Amino acid sequence: MKAKIIYFSQTKNTRQIANSIAEGLTNKGAEVELVNWMDIKDAQPEQVLNDCDLIGIGSPVFFYQLPFFIRDWFKKFPVVNEKPYFLFATYAVVLGTTFRDADNILRKKGWKLLDYSGFLGFGSFQGYMEWPRLAVQFPDAYEEMKAKQFGEFQVIKYASWKNGKQNFIGRPEKAPKFWKRKKRFMFKWMVNKISPAFNVDPEKCIGCGTCEKNCPENAIILVNKKPVFTGNCSRCYFCEKSCKQEAIVLDWKNFRKNARSFYDAYPDYLKLTDDLKQFYSKHPSHF
């Protein structure tokens, strides 16, 4: 069985989990190819999806949901006759509507979701950097072990699916209403509206093009060796995080002030979830 894992990763969380899943698949005899989404983002999806038996797709969670550009990429997928795939995501706060969003798009195109799973990753969204984060030490050895076992299980699920057994396949659960309501305000245009503006420090910028190269939306172009930001931005902020000169500057003060009242409350909500109860027992030192 030939499997391909396509992952989008910026701060290495998702890549780390993808490597562990690939190890699990390999342990069960699968031939695995790892593909960085940034290397194929401008290609037609059918060019990279049709040469394997099983597809795995992973990304971080942005704004309680799929990254906007990954969602748009899913919409370009070809119509197929029950081609199997699995999903995984890294997150620092909640998974939100991530898996349900993906399944809503792909199931209409004939893609068969065999399995899905979330893994804790290091939270690096600058809007929250002043606050303690639940996942500062993740992915850790436990998350890597879970990912490896997840990969092994995909081989078993694929074999069952090939033999006509589909009773184990189910749709991802709907996200709690709490997060669905929050998502209503997290459309791409709204995220851009409420987020701070990008500013470039002309004294620090050396025109290296790192920001342009790392932009998943191709939303940055260099003009006279200086970055210019277009309107097609998904607010991943990797341009700011990856600039070694710290030349891209955003004023997060008002954003953090407006969001603080909500995020001061979310730990009480999270403690009620089954996942957090499990994490408390597995990693009591992190909470």
VENSULNOR-V380308 format. One record per residue. N is the residue number from 1. RES is the residue in three letters. PHI is phi in degrees with one decimal (* if undefined). Layout:
N;RES;PHI
N;RES;PHI
This chain:
1;MET;*
2;LYS;-103.9
3;ALA;-119.0
4;LYS;-128.2
5;ILE;-109.3
6;ILE;-106.6
7;TYR;-130.2
8;PHE;-111.3
9;SER;-144.8
10;GLN;-113.8
11;THR;-101.7
12;LYS;77.7
13;ASN;-58.7
14;THR;-68.4
15;ARG;-63.6
16;GLN;-62.2
17;ILE;-68.1
18;ALA;-60.2
19;ASN;-62.7
20;SER;-68.3
21;ILE;-62.8
22;ALA;-61.5
23;GLU;-62.6
24;GLY;-64.0
25;LEU;-61.5
26;THR;-63.8
27;ASN;-60.2
28;LYS;-96.8
29;GLY;94.9
30;ALA;-80.9
31;GLU;-91.8
32;VAL;-118.7
33;GLU;-119.5
34;LEU;-98.1
35;VAL;-130.1
36;ASN;-77.6
37;TRP;-57.1
38;MET;-62.2
39;ASP;-81.0
40;ILE;-126.1
41;LYS;-62.3
42;ASP;-94.6
43;ALA;-87.1
44;GLN;-68.7
45;PRO;-51.8
46;GLU;-63.2
47;GLN;-69.0
48;VAL;-115.0
49;LEU;-106.8
50;ASN;-95.9
51;ASP;-106.2
52;CYS;-152.3
53;ASP;-87.9
54;LEU;-136.1
55;ILE;-109.1
56;GLY;-118.2
57;ILE;-131.0
58;GLY;-136.6
59;SER;-157.5
60;PRO;-75.2
61;VAL;-93.3
62;PHE;-118.9
63;PHE;54.4
64;TYR;66.7
65;GLN;-156.9
66;LEU;-59.5
67;PRO;-55.3
68;PHE;-57.2
69;PHE;-73.6
70;ILE;-71.7
71;ARG;-58.8
72;ASP;-65.6
73;TRP;-65.6
74;PHE;-58.3
75;LYS;-65.8
76;LYS;-91.0
77;PHE;-61.1
78;PRO;-72.9
79;VAL;-77.0
80;VAL;-130.6
81;ASN;-107.0
82;GLU;54.9
83;LYS;-86.9
84;PRO;-80.5
85;TYR;-154.4
86;PHE;-133.5
87;LEU;-121.9
88;PHE;-146.7
89;ALA;-145.1
90;THR;-107.7
91;TYR;-152.9
92;ALA;-113.4
93;VAL;-121.4
94;VAL;-143.4
95;LEU;-81.0
96;GLY;58.5
97;THR;-102.2
98;THR;-52.5
99;PHE;-70.8
100;ARG;-64.9
101;ASP;-59.8
102;ALA;-63.3
103;ASP;-65.7
104;ASN;-59.1
105;ILE;-81.1
106;LEU;-80.1
107;ARG;-64.3
108;LYS;-70.0
109;LYS;-98.8
110;GLY;93.5
111;TRP;-81.0
112;LYS;-106.3
113;LEU;-79.2
114;LEU;-81.6
115;ASP;-166.7
116;TYR;-156.2
117;SER;-161.2
118;GLY;-110.3
119;PHE;-135.5
120;LEU;-67.1
121;GLY;-131.8
122;PHE;-72.7
123;GLY;-78.1
124;SER;-125.0
125;PHE;-70.3
126;GLN;-63.0
127;GLY;-63.0
128;TYR;-113.9
129;MET;-63.2
130;GLU;-80.0
131;TRP;-105.2
132;PRO;-61.6
133;ARG;-111.5
134;LEU;-69.0
135;ALA;-115.6
136;VAL;-65.4
137;GLN;-110.1
138;PHE;-112.0
139;PRO;-68.9
140;ASP;-108.4
141;ALA;-61.6
142;TYR;-68.0
143;GLU;-64.5
144;GLU;-66.1
145;MET;-64.1
146;LYS;-59.5
147;ALA;-66.2
148;LYS;-62.3
149;GLN;-64.9
150;PHE;-59.5
151;GLY;-63.0
152;GLU;-60.9
153;PHE;-67.5
154;GLN;-65.6
155;VAL;-65.7
156;ILE;-65.8
157;LYS;-66.2
158;TYR;-63.3
159;ALA;-63.0
160;SER;-64.7
161;TRP;-63.0
162;LYS;-62.6
163;ASN;-87.9
164;GLY;85.1
165;LYS;-92.2
166;GLN;-124.4
167;ASN;-67.6
168;PHE;-85.3
169;ILE;-88.6
170;GLY;-142.7
171;ARG;-73.9
172;PRO;-59.3
173;GLU;-64.1
174;LYS;-67.6
175;ALA;-68.0
176;PRO;-55.2
177;LYS;-55.9
178;PHE;-53.8
179;TRP;-81.8
180;LYS;-64.2
181;ARG;-65.9
182;LYS;-63.9
183;LYS;-65.6
184;ARG;-57.4
185;PHE;-98.9
186;MET;-109.9
187;PHE;-70.7
188;LYS;-59.0
189;TRP;-66.4
190;MET;-70.5
191;VAL;-59.1
192;ASN;-66.4
193;LYS;-69.2
194;ILE;-89.0
195;SER;-90.8
196;PRO;-67.3
197;ALA;-76.3
198;PHE;-82.8
199;ASN;-129.4
200;VAL;-112.4
201;ASP;-80.7
202;PRO;-64.4
203;GLU;-78.5
204;LYS;-94.1
205;CYS;-68.6
206;ILE;-109.4
207;GLY;68.4
208;CYS;-74.6
209;GLY;84.5
210;THR;-60.8
211;CYS;-63.7
212;GLU;-64.0
213;LYS;-65.1
214;ASN;-91.7
215;CYS;-80.9
216;PRO;-68.3
217;GLU;-99.1
218;ASN;53.3
219;ALA;-96.6
220;ILE;-125.4
221;ILE;-126.0
222;LEU;-92.8
223;VAL;-121.0
224;ASN;53.5
225;LYS;65.2
226;LYS;-125.6
227;PRO;-70.8
228;VAL;-121.0
229;PHE;-96.5
230;THR;-89.9
231;GLY;-80.4
232;ASN;-88.9
233;CYS;-106.1
234;SER;-99.8
235;ARG;59.5
236;CYS;-84.4
237;TYR;65.8
238;PHE;-71.3
239;CYS;-60.3
240;GLU;-67.9
241;LYS;-69.5
242;SER;-93.5
243;CYS;-77.0
244;LYS;-70.0
245;GLN;-86.9
246;GLU;54.0
247;ALA;-87.9
248;ILE;-95.0
249;VAL;-121.5
250;LEU;-128.2
251;ASP;-93.2
252;TRP;-88.7
253;LYS;-57.8
254;ASN;-68.6
255;PHE;-60.3
256;ARG;-65.6
257;LYS;-65.3
258;ASN;-72.2
259;ALA;-88.3
260;ARG;-60.8
261;SER;-61.7
262;PHE;-75.2
263;TYR;-76.2
264;ASP;-67.7
265;ALA;-94.7
266;TYR;-66.5
267;PRO;-58.5
268;ASP;-64.9
269;TYR;-70.7
270;LEU;-63.8
271;LYS;-62.9
272;LEU;-84.1
273;THR;-83.3
274;ASP;-63.3
275;ASP;-61.7
276;LEU;-65.9
277;LYS;-61.3
278;GLN;-69.1
279;PHE;-65.1
280;TYR;-58.7
281;SER;-74.0
282;LYS;-82.9
283;HIS;-132.2
284;PRO;-62.3
285;SER;-74.1
286;HIS;-90.0
287;PHE;-121.1
